[in-house]
């Protein structure tokens, strides 16, 4: 369900971030994802858990895709390739490590979910400190705000 929801929102969320700004979409995604993770951690009902998993997939592009573009717009051009490579390698490594963890070590997800929730809470606080991307302002013709 998570993959289906992510596939549904990939294109619309990038269009929304081009129209309304990366900062707003990223903030909504991070705060929403934090609430979804908290719901997943506390849910004892299977239907609520499935709905939360769908919402996790729905909000995933709001953080991953928009956040990635948002991050790259703050980097100098010569560093974008390096940082993007490290970001993608780290993301893939975490997925691979979690796959091995659940296959070999344990099926208990609470500790891993607690770490993810802590990171999302920190990201939610930091997201309200980061300003809008100057490149987005320039693309909208708002030169004085860039």
C-alpha positions as CSV (number, residue, x, y, z in Angstrom):
1,X,0.0,0.0,0.0
2,X,2.9,2.3,0.8
3,X,4.4,1.9,-2.7
4,X,1.0,2.5,-4.4
5,X,0.4,5.7,-2.5
6,X,4.0,6.9,-3.3
7,X,3.5,6.2,-7.0
8,X,0.2,8.2,-6.9
9,X,1.7,11.3,-5.4
10,X,5.2,11.4,-7.1
11,X,4.2,13.8,-9.9
12,X,1.5,15.9,-8.3
13,X,3.8,16.7,-5.3
14,X,6.6,17.9,-7.5
15,X,4.2,20.1,-9.4
16,X,2.9,21.5,-6.1
17,X,6.4,22.3,-4.9
18,X,7.1,24.2,-8.1
19,X,3.9,26.2,-7.6
20,X,3.8,26.8,-3.9
21,X,7.4,26.5,-2.9
22,X,9.6,23.7,-1.6
23,X,9.6,24.9,2.0
24,X,5.8,24.7,2.5
25,X,5.5,21.2,0.9
26,X,8.5,19.9,2.8
27,X,7.1,21.2,6.1
28,X,3.7,19.6,5.5
29,X,5.4,16.3,4.6
30,X,7.7,16.2,7.6
31,X,5.0,17.1,10.1
32,X,2.5,14.7,8.5
33,X,5.1,11.9,8.4
34,X,5.8,12.4,12.1
35,X,2.1,12.1,12.9
36,X,1.8,9.0,10.7
37,X,4.8,7.3,12.4
38,X,3.4,8.2,15.8
39,X,0.1,6.6,14.7
40,X,1.9,3.5,13.5
41,X,3.7,3.2,16.8
42,X,0.6,3.5,18.9
43,X,-1.9,1.6,16.6
44,X,-3.2,-1.7,17.8
45,X,-5.9,-1.9,15.1
46,X,-4.9,-3.5,11.8
47,X,-7.1,-1.1,9.8
48,X,-5.6,1.9,11.4
49,X,-2.1,0.5,10.8
50,X,-2.9,-0.1,7.1
51,X,-4.3,3.4,6.7
52,X,-1.2,4.9,8.4
53,X,1.0,2.8,6.0
54,X,-0.9,4.2,3.0
55,X,-0.4,7.7,4.4
56,X,3.3,7.0,5.0
57,X,3.6,6.2,1.3
58,X,1.5,9.2,0.3
59,X,3.8,11.6,2.3
60,X,7.1,9.9,1.4
61,X,7.6,11.9,-1.8
62,X,6.8,15.1,0.1
63,X,10.0,14.5,2.1
64,X,12.2,12.5,-0.2
65,X,11.7,14.1,-3.6
66,X,10.9,17.6,-2.6
67,X,13.5,17.5,0.2
68,X,16.1,16.3,-2.2
69,X,15.5,19.1,-4.6
70,X,15.2,21.6,-1.8
71,X,18.6,20.4,-0.4
72,X,20.3,20.6,-3.8
73,X,19.1,24.2,-4.4
74,X,21.1,25.3,-1.4
75,X,24.3,23.6,-2.5
76,X,26.9,25.1,-4.9
77,X,26.7,23.5,-8.3
78,X,30.0,21.7,-8.0
79,X,28.9,19.9,-4.7
80,X,25.5,18.8,-5.9
81,X,26.8,15.6,-7.6
82,X,28.8,14.6,-4.5
83,X,26.1,15.2,-2.0
84,X,23.4,13.6,-4.2
85,X,25.6,10.5,-4.5
86,X,26.1,10.3,-0.8
87,X,22.4,10.8,-0.1
88,X,21.3,8.1,-2.5
89,X,24.0,5.7,-1.3
90,X,23.0,6.3,2.3
91,X,19.3,5.9,1.6
92,X,19.9,2.6,-0.3
93,X,22.2,1.3,2.4
94,X,19.6,1.9,5.1
95,X,17.0,0.1,3.2
96,X,19.4,-2.8,2.6
97,X,20.5,-3.0,6.3
98,X,16.8,-2.9,7.4
99,X,16.0,-5.7,4.9
100,X,18.8,-7.9,6.4
101,X,17.7,-6.9,9.9
102,X,14.2,-8.1,9.4
103,X,15.2,-11.2,7.6
104,X,18.0,-12.4,9.9
105,X,18.0,-10.7,13.2
106,X,14.5,-9.9,14.4
107,X,11.0,-9.0,13.3
108,X,10.7,-6.4,16.1
109,X,10.4,-3.0,14.6
110,X,9.8,-0.8,17.6
111,X,13.4,0.3,18.2
112,X,13.9,1.1,14.5
113,X,10.7,3.0,14.4
114,X,11.6,5.0,17.5
115,X,14.9,6.1,15.8
116,X,12.9,7.1,12.7
117,X,10.3,9.0,14.7
118,X,13.1,10.8,16.6
119,X,14.7,11.9,13.3
120,X,11.3,13.1,12.0
121,X,10.6,15.1,15.1
122,X,14.0,16.8,14.8
123,X,13.4,17.4,11.0
124,X,10.0,18.9,11.8
125,X,11.6,21.4,14.2
126,X,14.4,22.2,11.8
127,X,12.0,22.5,8.8
128,X,10.5,25.7,10.3
129,X,13.9,27.3,10.6
130,X,15.0,26.8,7.0
131,X,14.1,29.5,4.6
132,X,12.6,29.1,1.2
133,X,15.0,28.3,-1.6
134,X,16.4,31.4,-3.4
135,X,16.3,29.4,-6.7
136,X,12.6,29.0,-6.2
137,X,12.1,32.7,-5.6
138,X,14.2,33.5,-8.7
139,X,12.1,31.1,-10.8
140,X,8.9,32.9,-9.7
141,X,10.4,36.3,-10.5
142,X,10.7,37.4,-6.8
143,X,14.2,38.7,-7.1
144,X,14.0,41.0,-4.0
145,X,13.1,38.0,-1.8
146,X,15.9,35.8,-3.2
